[in-house]
Amino acid sequence: MAKLTPLYFLIPFFALFTVFIILPLAYTFGLSLFNAPAAATSLFTNLVGGSQYSRVLSDVAFWQGYGSMLFLTCMWLPISLVGSLLIALFLDSRRGRLGAFGKIVVFLPYGVPTVIGTLMWGYMYTAGGPIYDLLAALRIPVNLLSPSAMIYAMLNVIVWEWMGYNVIILLAGLNAIPLHFYDSARLDGASSWQLTRYIKLPMLKKYLIFMSMLTIIGDQLLFNEPFTLSNLSSLPFGFTPNLYIFHVTYFLQEFNYAAAVAFIVIAISFIVAVIGVRFFRAED
Amino acid sequence: MTIAVLVALVLYFLLPLWWLAVSSLKLYGVEFSGNPLWVSQPTLFNYVYAFTNASYYPLARWLLNSVIESGFAGGLGALVAAMAGYALGKFRFRGRDAMTLLVAVALMVPSTAIAFPIFVLEQQAGLVNTYQGVILPSSVSAFAAYFMTIYAAESIPKEVLDAARLDGASEFRVFRSIALRFFRPALITLFVLIFAGTWNNYLLPLFVLRDASLYMIPQGLSTVLINGSTFPNLQFAIQVAGSAISVLFMVGLFVVCEKYIEAGLGLGAVKG
């Protein structure tokens, strides 16, 4: 019994995990090795080996999407790191009722269903909506739903959605700092800036690396937001890799090719994660 | 200074929610005229209208479907993840590291990569167009299992478990009466996160559900959006009322569970 105990606890999860993640992934990998003609009765006809993968490597629409997504990440990452750090430090220094209220306010958008959150911002961006009016009043004549400005429209939506989650994680990190650290620093005459610079920031470094990793991987997996925005305006269907896979599967019905794209995306995320974990371990 | 920063945070983070609340109290045709952030003659017409036309769009049914499917997925998902996390975090056995790695790699799988195979599989199993067809795949969360593994390792002192075993408690009893008690914040956190993930899921139901009477809220609302304007005022009523209620429900759940989520995420997400 004792030896088998962990097995009993593992069975329910891994049964579901195998059926709904491993098997589908194996199926997808199988698909990626074929190139079935449109009229074929089975998707597993015409074995082509790795040629779907070399097609992904030279797929301009896919890599352009990756490029715009990287651009998005380059803006999102610093905004979410600096923004959530400032908000967390602010709320941490004002515990009590006001701090608790601020925490709820920042966290609320994370609870808003992403499809609806994106739609709300989308309507606020359109002519006659408050954001459009605000930008006009500031003499910034930008239509955020135009193709060239769309990336900023999306940036705003994801910053709004995810800031609260990051703030909560950082607040938990700040809470974990033993109080006697502060006391001894104060005895030594440290200013509150020095407390932040030499105690809080170093203690939070691990959390910030973890957040960066989640942000970079999460960016590739964005689906609801770009998909909803694409209903309101014209968005390139390769805007995020996850959106591209959906487009190729659902609209183009090129199941074999979509499978190869999916595996390239997984491989890239994997590389990012390995690098991230290296950094993370180095901190411990 | 404190007040100024708080006002700025409130303005930015609550603006869209305020806008939605205000818009839902306006009549179709005047929703874009006048002040977008204020309503001078509020009316509940949209809410009444949206719920009294079930033969066109069964909004109440969509909400009910969402509650049922998200609730079961959240409960089942949190429980199986807790069991697996307990085993991976608290026992040493062969293959443990490989299993943990497998779960971590599964975190990176794009939802679109497995939606179509899940559909194919469910077609074989007769799960297409059923509640279970949404609930079962939604309950599997690699994040939840990964999170629970770390949480289990950090939160339960080994001595407590060993003491119970010395008293003659069976392994299942140890799990039920001790581990689950320590897991409480984590279980609530995962229930809420899986619930929200299912509530938000647009992609899987799109592949798996056929009958409009089985739709969940996101798919229902986007059907209304895409179907266009046979009845523009009904379309408007359903969109604003459906969105407002859906948001209110989720936000309420998050606010009620905020304390647990903070405690849960703090321990489970980063350490290890």
Chai-1 contact restraints between the chains, C-beta under 6 A:
chainA,res_idxA,chainB,res_idxB,connection_type,confidence,min_distance_angstrom,max_distance_angstrom,comment,restraint_id
A,T5,B,E171,contact,1.0,0.0,6.0,A-B,restraint_1
A,P6,B,A87,contact,1.0,0.0,6.0,A-B,restraint_2
A,P6,B,F91,contact,1.0,0.0,6.0,A-B,restraint_3
A,P6,B,F93,contact,1.0,0.0,6.0,A-B,restraint_4
A,F9,B,M83,contact,1.0,0.0,6.0,A-B,restraint_5
A,F9,B,Y86,contact,1.0,0.0,6.0,A-B,restraint_6
A,F9,B,A87,contact,1.0,0.0,6.0,A-B,restraint_7
A,L10,B,A84,contact,1.0,0.0,6.0,A-B,restraint_8
A,L10,B,A87,contact,1.0,0.0,6.0,A-B,restraint_9
A,P12,B,V80,contact,1.0,0.0,6.0,A-B,restraint_10
A,P12,B,M83,contact,1.0,0.0,6.0,A-B,restraint_11
A,F13,B,V80,contact,1.0,0.0,6.0,A-B,restraint_12
A,F13,B,A84,contact,1.0,0.0,6.0,A-B,restraint_13
A,F13,B,A145,contact,1.0,0.0,6.0,A-B,restraint_14
A,L16,B,V140,contact,1.0,0.0,6.0,A-B,restraint_15
A,F17,B,V140,contact,1.0,0.0,6.0,A-B,restraint_16
A,F20,B,P137,contact,1.0,0.0,6.0,A-B,restraint_17
A,F20,B,V140,contact,1.0,0.0,6.0,A-B,restraint_18
A,I21,B,A106,contact,1.0,0.0,6.0,A-B,restraint_19
A,P24,B,I114,contact,1.0,0.0,6.0,A-B,restraint_20
A,P24,B,P117,contact,1.0,0.0,6.0,A-B,restraint_21
A,P24,B,I118,contact,1.0,0.0,6.0,A-B,restraint_22
A,Y27,B,P117,contact,1.0,0.0,6.0,A-B,restraint_23
A,T28,B,A113,contact,1.0,0.0,6.0,A-B,restraint_24
A,T28,B,P117,contact,1.0,0.0,6.0,A-B,restraint_25
A,F90,B,V5,contact,1.0,0.0,6.0,A-B,restraint_26
A,R94,B,T2,contact,1.0,0.0,6.0,A-B,restraint_27
A,G102,B,L6,contact,1.0,0.0,6.0,A-B,restraint_28
A,G102,B,L9,contact,1.0,0.0,6.0,A-B,restraint_29
A,V105,B,L9,contact,1.0,0.0,6.0,A-B,restraint_30
A,V105,B,V10,contact,1.0,0.0,6.0,A-B,restraint_31
A,V105,B,F13,contact,1.0,0.0,6.0,A-B,restraint_32
A,V106,B,F13,contact,1.0,0.0,6.0,A-B,restraint_33
A,L108,B,V251,contact,1.0,0.0,6.0,A-B,restraint_34
A,P109,B,F13,contact,1.0,0.0,6.0,A-B,restraint_35
A,G111,B,M250,contact,1.0,0.0,6.0,A-B,restraint_36
A,G111,B,V251,contact,1.0,0.0,6.0,A-B,restraint_37
A,G111,B,F254,contact,1.0,0.0,6.0,A-B,restraint_38
A,V112,B,V247,contact,1.0,0.0,6.0,A-B,restraint_39
A,P113,B,W199,contact,1.0,0.0,6.0,A-B,restraint_40
A,P113,B,N200,contact,1.0,0.0,6.0,A-B,restraint_41
A,P113,B,S246,contact,1.0,0.0,6.0,A-B,restraint_42
A,T114,B,N200,contact,1.0,0.0,6.0,A-B,restraint_43
A,V115,B,Y202,contact,1.0,0.0,6.0,A-B,restraint_44
A,V115,B,P218,contact,1.0,0.0,6.0,A-B,restraint_45
A,I116,B,S243,contact,1.0,0.0,6.0,A-B,restraint_46
A,I116,B,S246,contact,1.0,0.0,6.0,A-B,restraint_47
A,I116,B,V247,contact,1.0,0.0,6.0,A-B,restraint_48
A,M120,B,P16,contact,1.0,0.0,6.0,A-B,restraint_49
A,M120,B,L20,contact,1.0,0.0,6.0,A-B,restraint_50
A,W121,B,P16,contact,1.0,0.0,6.0,A-B,restraint_51
A,M124,B,W19,contact,1.0,0.0,6.0,A-B,restraint_52
A,G128,B,F32,contact,1.0,0.0,6.0,A-B,restraint_53
A,G129,B,P36,contact,1.0,0.0,6.0,A-B,restraint_54
A,P130,B,P36,contact,1.0,0.0,6.0,A-B,restraint_55
A,P130,B,L37,contact,1.0,0.0,6.0,A-B,restraint_56
A,I168,B,E262,contact,1.0,0.0,6.0,A-B,restraint_57
A,I168,B,L265,contact,1.0,0.0,6.0,A-B,restraint_58
A,I169,B,L265,contact,1.0,0.0,6.0,A-B,restraint_59
A,I169,B,A269,contact,1.0,0.0,6.0,A-B,restraint_60
A,A172,B,G266,contact,1.0,0.0,6.0,A-B,restraint_61
A,Y207,B,V270,contact,1.0,0.0,6.0,A-B,restraint_62
A,F210,B,V270,contact,1.0,0.0,6.0,A-B,restraint_63
A,L221,B,P110,contact,1.0,0.0,6.0,A-B,restraint_64
A,N224,B,Y202,contact,1.0,0.0,6.0,A-B,restraint_65
A,N242,B,P110,contact,1.0,0.0,6.0,A-B,restraint_66
A,N242,B,T112,contact,1.0,0.0,6.0,A-B,restraint_67
A,I245,B,T112,contact,1.0,0.0,6.0,A-B,restraint_68
A,F246,B,T112,contact,1.0,0.0,6.0,A-B,restraint_69
A,T249,B,F116,contact,1.0,0.0,6.0,A-B,restraint_70
A,A262,B,P110,contact,1.0,0.0,6.0,A-B,restraint_71
A,A262,B,A113,contact,1.0,0.0,6.0,A-B,restraint_72
A,V265,B,P110,contact,1.0,0.0,6.0,A-B,restraint_73
A,I266,B,M108,contact,1.0,0.0,6.0,A-B,restraint_74
A,S269,B,M108,contact,1.0,0.0,6.0,A-B,restraint_75
A,F270,B,M108,contact,1.0,0.0,6.0,A-B,restraint_76
